[in-house]
Amino acid sequence: MNSLTTYLFIAAALFIIGVFGLLQRRSLIGMLIAIELMLNAASVNFMAFNRFLAPDPVIGQVYALFIMGFAAAETAIALSIIIALFRWIHSINIEQARDLRG
Amino acid sequence: MTVNAAWTHDANLLAAALSALTPFAAFALIMVFTRPHARVSAGISIAAVGVSLSSAVFLLVRNWSMQAPLQITGSWLISGDIHIPFGFLLDPLSLLMLTIVATISCLVQVYSLGYMAGDPGFSRYYAFQSLFAWAMLTLSISPTMIQLYIFWELVGLASYLLIGFWYEKFSASEAGKKAFVMTRLGDIAFFLGLLVVLIHFGNLNILDMNGPQAAARLSPALLTVSALLIFGGVMGKSAQFPLLTWLPDAMEGPTPVSALLHSATMVAAGVYMFARIFPFFSYSASAMTVFLSIGTITMLLSSTMAMVTRDIKQVWAYSTISQLGFMVMGLAAGGYAAGVFHLTTHAGFKALLFLCSGVFIHQYETNDMVVIGRQGGRGLRIPMACMTLAAAALSGLPPFSGFFSKEAIMGVLAGRHNPIWLAAGLLGAFLTAYYSFRLIFIILRPTQTEEVHAETHGGHGNGHHAAGLYWVMAWPLMILGAVTLVLGFFESSLVSFLVGPKAAAESVGGGHHAWLLYAAVGLALGGVALAWMEFGRKGSSQVGFVERLPALRALFANRWYLDHMYRHFLDYVIYGTFSNLFTRNDRRVIDGGIDGMCRAMIGSSRLLSFAQSGMLQYNLMVMFVALALVALGFYFLG
C-alpha cells in the first residue's frame, strides 16, 4: 500500500476537503484555512511524484518549499484584507460583505 | 534661332512668375513680419504691385505682336487619365487682363495711402490687398480651368476679407458674408460644370476646351449643360440677374476696395472667365441666348435701381451691375472683342468713379449725394472734374472711352436678328446717362447750400493735416482720367491685338451702322438732358420722374424685392422645409437611435446584474464548476 496511488488519494481527499471548506464556510478565516488545505494537497502531490517517479533531482521538494513560502505570503495579505474588512463592517462573515450585488 | 527662342521663353516665364507671385510674397511678409509697422507694410505691398505692374507691361509690350498663345506649365496633379498642369498661359486676352489688374491695383493701393491713413488695420488692409492682387493676377494667366477655379475662389476670399474689413461694424461683416455666400452659390454650379467637362472631355486645359475637339467630343446637349453650369459662376461673380444683390451691399467695405472690386478684380473675373472660354460657350447657341437674356435683364433691372438711391456709392454699384450685364450681352451676342474692350474701358472709368466718390466720402464723411452737394462738394475741383468725365464715359458720350466700347457692343447687338436686344441696349444707354448725370447734377448744382461754414471749416480742418493725403488721392484720379480720355482712340489697335488684324477689320467694317451711332449718342444725350431738366437747371425740383410715382420708387428702391424674395425663400424653403426636416432627422432618427441603443444597453445590464448576488462563494462555485467542466472536456475529448 505504500505506493504513489495512496499518496495521490490522500492529496485528492485533502483538496476536496479544501474546496468543500472554501465553498461552505462563511467565515473568511475558515475560507483561508481551506485554501491552505488545498495548497498542502498540491505540496503532497509534488512530494509524491518526486519520491516515486523522479527521485534523483529534488525539484518536487523545492516546489513544496516554494509553496510554503508562497502560502505564508498569501496568508499575510489575506489576513490584512480581512482586518481591513473587519474595520469596515465589524464582521468577518462573508455574508455581510455583499455591496457588489446587482 | 532656338537659343533665341529659349531666351524668349525664359524672359516671359520670369516676368509672368514675377508679376503673379510678388504680391503673394508681400502678403506673406506683411502677415508674418511687418503687421505692427503700418508704413513698412504699405511700402512692401505697393512695391510688390509695382513689380507686378512693370512685369505685366513688359510682357504686354514684348508680346504685342504675338502669333500663337504661349503656354508654360508644369504638372501638378496626375491621376489616371486626368492630368492637371499649373502654370501660365500668355495670350492677348490674359496679357491685357494682367495689365488692367496690375494697373488698377497699383493705383488703388497708392490712393489707399490717403484714404486709409490712420486706420488701425492699415497693415492688414495692405496684406489683403496683396492677397487680392495675387489671386486676380494668377487667375488672369491661368492655363487650366482648375487653376482658374482655385484662384477664382481666392479672389472671393480676398473680397470677403476686404468687404468685411471693418468687421466691428455689423452691417460690414454681414455684407462680407452675403457676398461670400451668394458668389459661392454660383460657384457650386461652376464647379459642377467643370466636373461635367472633366468627366466627358477629360481635360480642363483652356486652349483645348476652346479648340475644335471640345465640340467634337461633347454632344450638343452636354455642351449646353456644361456651358450653363459654368455660367453659374459668372452669375455669382459678376452679379448677374438672380444673384445680383450682394454687390450693392459690398459697398460696406472701404471705398478703394469698392473701386478695385468693381473695376478690375472681383466682378470683372466673371466676365473675364466668359471671355476666356468664349469659343467653348459659343459652341452652344441656346446657352448663348440664355446668357444674352440674363445680361439684358441684369442691365435693365440694375439701371432702374440706380435711378432712386441717394447713396453715391450705390449708384455706381448698380451701374457696375448694369455695365457687367452689358458686357455679358456683348459677349453673348458674339462680340468677343467688343465685350473685352468694354471690360477694359469700364475698368478705367469705374475705378475712377469710385475713387472720386471716395474723396467726397472721405471729406464729408457721408455717402448721401444730396448732403455732399449741399455741403459744397463741387468745391473739390479735381475729383469733381474727374467724376464728371468718368460719368460721361459711363454714359457713352463721345469722345470718352465708354463711347467707343458701347458703340462696339451696340454694333454687335444690331447684328442680331431679333431687334429686342438692341432696343434693350439703347434703353439701357438712356437710363445709364440719366442716373449718372442725376448724381452729377445733384452734387454740382445743389438747391440750397446750407452749412457753408461747416464746409469751409471742415475743409480747413482736413486741409491742414491732410493736404498731402489729398494729393496722394488726387494723382491716381488724374492718371485714370487721362486713361479714360484717350483709351477709346486705341480701339482698333486693341481689337486687332485681341483677335488678330484680319478679324478686327471685319468686325469694325461689318458692325457699324451710322444711324445706330446717332441713335445711341442721341439717347445718351437725351438721358443727360432729362437729368438736367429734373436736377440741373435753376429752380428744378430735384425730384426725378421715378420718385413722383411712389409704387415704382418703392419697387426700385427695394431692388425689385429681390432680397425679400431671397429672404422668403430662405425662411420658407430652406429653413422651413429642408432645415426643419434635417433637424427632425437629427433629433429623432440619429439622436433617438443612439439614445435608444444606450437605453437598451442599460436595461439589459440591469437584467444581467440580478445574476450578481454579491456572495463570494457563488462566484467561486461557478468558477470551480467551469474549471471542472473544462477538465472533463479535456479528459474525454482531448
Interface residues (C-beta under 8 A of the other chain):
Chain A: V19 L22 L23 Q24 R26 I94 E95 A97 R98 D99 L100 R101 G102
Chain B: R606 L608 S609 F610 A611 Q612 S613 G614 M615 L616 Q617 L620 M621 F624
